[in-house]
Amino acid sequence: MASISTTGTFEECADELNDFVATLQRYPHTMLAFALRAHLCGLLQALQAHGQWSREEVATFLEELEHETLQPGQS
């Protein structure tokens, strides 16, 4: 079977993720945060393993995430 690849926009991806997370209302926010952290960890490791991101790029991403999380509204 042929594989069809389509690339969406950042906005489309964010909207779909928001819709999916909305279906998880039965879970406490803390549980969602831990589950999303575990998933993000796997995604970042996969990016490194497949040579798409360097260790430094992952570190920069995490630093920016920390900054955006701990200092909201000051980006």
C-alpha positions as CSV (number, residue, x, y, z in Angstrom):
1,M,0.0,0.0,0.0
2,A,1.3,3.5,-0.9
3,S,2.0,5.9,1.9
4,I,0.6,9.4,1.5
5,S,2.5,12.2,3.3
6,T,0.9,15.5,3.9
7,T,2.4,18.3,5.9
8,G,0.1,20.6,7.9
9,T,0.8,23.9,9.4
10,F,1.8,24.6,13.0
11,E,-1.7,26.1,13.6
12,E,-3.4,23.0,12.3
13,C,-1.2,20.7,14.4
14,A,-1.9,22.9,17.6
15,D,-5.6,22.8,16.9
16,E,-5.7,19.1,16.5
17,L,-3.7,18.6,19.7
18,N,-6.0,21.0,21.6
19,D,-9.0,19.0,20.3
20,F,-7.4,15.7,21.4
21,V,-6.4,17.0,24.9
22,A,-10.0,18.3,25.3
23,T,-11.1,14.6,25.0
24,L,-9.0,13.8,28.1
25,Q,-11.1,15.9,30.6
26,R,-11.6,12.9,32.9
27,Y,-7.9,13.0,33.9
28,P,-6.5,15.5,36.4
29,H,-4.3,18.2,35.0
30,T,-1.3,16.9,36.9
31,M,-1.7,13.5,35.4
32,L,-1.9,15.1,31.9
33,A,1.2,17.1,32.5
34,F,3.2,14.0,33.5
35,A,1.9,12.0,30.6
36,L,2.7,14.8,28.2
37,R,6.1,15.2,29.7
38,A,6.8,11.4,29.1
39,H,5.6,11.7,25.5
40,L,7.7,14.9,24.9
41,C,10.7,13.1,26.3
42,G,10.2,10.3,23.8
43,L,9.7,12.7,20.9
44,L,12.9,14.6,21.7
45,Q,14.9,11.4,22.1
46,A,13.6,10.2,18.7
47,L,14.6,13.5,17.1
48,Q,18.1,13.0,18.4
49,A,18.2,9.3,17.5
50,H,17.2,10.0,13.9
51,G,19.7,12.9,13.5
52,Q,17.1,15.5,13.1
53,W,18.1,17.5,16.2
54,S,21.4,17.8,18.0
55,R,21.9,17.5,21.7
56,E,22.4,21.3,21.7
57,E,19.1,21.9,19.8
58,V,17.2,19.8,22.3
59,A,18.9,21.7,25.2
60,T,17.9,25.0,23.6
61,F,14.3,23.8,23.1
62,L,14.1,22.8,26.8
63,E,15.6,26.1,28.0
64,E,13.0,28.0,25.9
65,L,10.2,25.8,27.3
66,E,11.4,26.5,30.8
67,H,11.5,30.2,30.2
68,E,8.1,30.3,28.6
69,T,6.6,28.2,31.4
70,L,8.1,30.0,34.4
71,Q,7.7,33.5,33.0
72,P,4.4,33.6,31.1
73,G,3.7,36.7,29.2
74,Q,7.3,37.9,29.1
75,S,8.4,36.3,25.8
